């Protein structure tokens, strides 16, 4: 005896067919990837948040770290980072327009909007590479104490941070840099800094207008500035000169900040770079008319989902690292 199986509200929910919720297999898999990747980024940002809360009194102040603008000298807090964010968000807008043009089967419009999206992503990746280089190089330099604390320098007259090369003395000390041709490349000695610890200390003593500020943030939200007498006393604890930031030293403050910065922004930057490459492949397929022949531009929509996800993640990274 034949039996008929009926489903109430057929079409409103997935009834076991090959298109759950009306989505194609490829689009559904993209959503699975996005959800898993979102969980990964959530774990990274949660770890960053816990670490920052634990070391909140010594965490670097973003407005004092990210102050650079290409080809301009001066203190421009967050200006270039805001520009990068704007470019990435606008690339998400052009991607929306590309997807919409694909739905309307407008090949030329898809080409132009995809091209603008790729350009925006390339600008962002290049800007992030420049920001990394600037962060690694550093501007001012600092001293590190035996306990791993960072001592920065301030001009007492202007209240601005002072760079080491503004007051350090050149004592022509004999220093040998490690190199392969000298047979000591395998040692764990550090790369030579511009000035030795003794040159910085002697220069500090010879310039009474230079003061030390610690990495500890006071009640007013500023780093603690020491008096001249206190500064001279803290110099006794200094063991090395630190220039820029890496995975071991960080002239801006807590070394954990640099670790998280390189890892999380680097992981996101890899996603953006991958998105640019994928978008370029889809872009050339659009030019060749691949999707015109298929009769739909679903591939553009799928890469658009990935691109929007990358943009959304940056909003959270931007908030955690630069605004909070």
N, C-alpha and C positions, 0 to 999 in steps of 0.2 A: 504494500500500500504506500503510495507516494505521500510524502508530507511536505508541506510548504513552510519555509522559515521566513518570517517577516521581521523587519526591524523598524521600530517606531522612529519617527522623525528621520527617515532615511535621507542621508546626505548632510545632516547636521553634525554628525560625528563619524569617526572612522569605523567603518563596518567590516574591516579586515581586507580591504583591497590593497592595491600596490601604491596608492597615493594617500598616505595618512594626512588627514586634515587638509586635503587638497594640494599638498606640497609634493613636488617631485622628489625622487630619491636623492639626487644631487644636492638640492636645496636643504633637504632634511639632514644630510650628512654635514653640510656646512654649519647648520645650527648646532649639531652635536659637538663639532670641533670648537665653535665659539663658546659654548657653555663650559667645556673642559678647560679651555684656555682662560676663560674668565675666572675659574676657580684657582688656577695657577697664579694669576696676577693677584687675586685676592689674598692668597697665602703670603706672597712676597710683601704686599703693602701692609698686611696685618703684622708681619714680623718687623717691618720698619716702624710701624706705629708703636709697638711694644718697646722696641729699643729706644726710640726717641723719648717715650714717657719715662723710661728708667733712667736715662742720662739727660733729662731735660735741662738741667742746670749748666751743662757744658756743651749742649748741641749748637752747632754753628747757626748764625742768623743768615737766612737766605739773602736778605737785602744787602748784606756785606760780602757775600760770596759771588753772586751772579750779577756783576755790575758792568760787564763788558759789552761793547758794541763794535763790530768790525770796522776798522779804518778810523775809529774815533777814540781819542784818549780822554779819560775822565771817569766819573762815577755816575753810571746810569742804571740804577737798580731795577732789575726785572724787565727793562725795556726790550731787550732782544729776545728774551724768553717769551714775552707777550707776543712779539712779532711771529715767532715760530709757531705759537699756538694758533694765532689768527690764520696763518698760512695753511696749517693742517685742517682747521675747521672749514675753511673755504674750499679746500680740496674735497671735503666730504659733500659740500653743496654741489660742486660740479659733478661728483659721482651720482648724486640724486638726479641731476638733470640728464646725465648720460643714460641712466636706467629708464627714466621717463621717455626719453627719445627712442630708446630701444623698444619700449612697449608700442610706440607709434610707428615703428619700422622706419625711422628717419636715420639712415646710415650716416650721412654727412654730419648731422648734429651729434651723434654718438662719437664719431671720430674726434670732433673738436673738444667735446667735454671730457673725453677720456684723456686727450692730450694735456688739457689743463690740469687734470687730476694727477697725472704722472709728473708734470713740472712741479706742482705743489709738493708732492711727496719727495721729489729729489731735492728741492730747496730745504725741506725739513731735515732730511738725512744729512745733507751737507752742513747745515747749521748745527746739528747735534755733534757732528764730528769736530767742527770748529770749537764748540763749547767744551768738549772733552779736552782738546788740545790746550785750551786756555786754562782750564781747571787743573790740568796736570802740570803745566808750566808754572802757574802762580804769578803773582805780581809783587808781593811785599816781602815774603820770607818771614820766618819766625824761629824761635828757639824751642827745643824740647827739653824737658827736665828729666830727672832720673825716674820719676814716677809716670812718665809719658804725657805730662801736661804740656800745653802749648802756651808760650809767652809771645805775644805780639807787641808791636811798637807803635806809639802814638806821638805826634808832634804836639807838645803842650800849648804852643801858641795858636795853632789852627784847629786843634781838636781832631784833625784827620789822621788816619793811619799812616805811619811812616814806613817806607821801604828800607830794607837793610842797606841797599847800595847808596842811600842818601846820607848815611852817617858812618858806615863801617870804614875802617882804615886799611889801606893796602900796605901790609908790613912785609911784602915779598917773602913770605914764608915758603920754605921748600916743602912742596906736597907732591906726591906721586900718584897719578891716577892709575887704576887697574886697567890693564889692557892685555889682549891675547899675546901680543908680541913680547910682553915682558914676563910671560909665564905665570901670571898670577890671576888670570881671568876666572879660574875655578874657585877662588876664595870668596868668602861672603862679605868682603869689605864693601862699603857703599860708594856710590858715585860721588866725586868731589863736588861740593857746592861752590858757588861763586866766591864766597868768603869763608874763611875758617872761623871756628868758634872764638878763638882768641882775637881775631880782627874785628868781629862784631862787638865783643865785650869791651875792647879798648876804645872802639869808636863810640860806643854808648857812654863810656866814662868821660870822653872828651866833649860830648854834646849834652849840656845840662837841660836842653829843651826837649829831650827825648824821654818819654816815660814808657812803662810797661803796662799792658793790660792783660789780664788773665782770660781764660776761656769760660770762666764762671759768669753766668748771667745774674745780675742783681735784681732787686725788686722793681726797678724801673724798666726792665727789659733790655738793658744794655750790659755789655761786658764790663767787669770790674776794673777800674783804672787805679793803679797804684801811685803812691807819692814817689818822689825822687828817691827818698831813703828806702822805702819798701822795694822799689825797683832794683836798686843796687843790691839789696839783700837777696832778691830772688835770682839774680844772675849767678849766684854761687851754685844753684841747683841745676843750671843748664849743662847739658852734655853734648848737644849737637845742634847744627843749623839745619832747618827744614825749609825747602823751597818747593812750593806747589803741593800736589797731592798724588798719592798712589795707594796701593793696597796695604802699605806698611806705615807710611807717614802721611800726615795731613796738616798743612800749615793753618787751615781754617778752624781747626778744633778737633772734636772727637774723630778718631780714625774710622769708627763704625759708619760715620756719615759718608765718607768717601767709598767705603765698601758697598754700601747700599746704593749709592748714586751710580757707581759704575755698573753694578749688576742689574738694577731695575731699569735704568734708562738705556743700558746697552741691550737688554732683552727686548724692550719695547722698540728700540731703534732697529733691531734685527727684524722685528715684525713689519715695521714700516718699509725697510729695504726689500723684504720679501714681497710685500704688497706692490711696491713699485715695479719689481721684476714681473710679477704675475699680471699686473695691469698692462705692462708693455707688450706681453705676449697676446693678451686679449685685444689690445689696441691694433696690433698688426693683423690679427684674424678679422677684425672688423673691416680694416682696409681691404683685405683680400675678399671680402664678401662671404666669409664662411657662415655667418649667422643669418645673412639674407637668404642663403640657400636652404638653411634649416627651417626658415620661416619664423624664427623667434630669437630673442636676445637674452635668453635665460642665463647664459654664462656671464654676461655683464652684470646681471642682477646678483648672481652668487658671489662674484668678486666684490661687488658693492657691499654686500653684507659683511664681508671680512674687513673692508676698508672702514666702514662705519664703526665696527668693533674696535679697530686700532685707534681711531679718533677718540672714541669714548674712553678707552683705557688711558689715553694721554691726559684727558681731563682730570682723572683721578690722580695720575702721577704728578701732574702740574700742581694740583691742590695740595698733595701731601708734601712734596719737596719744596715748592716755591712760595706757597701762600700761607700754609698753617704754621 
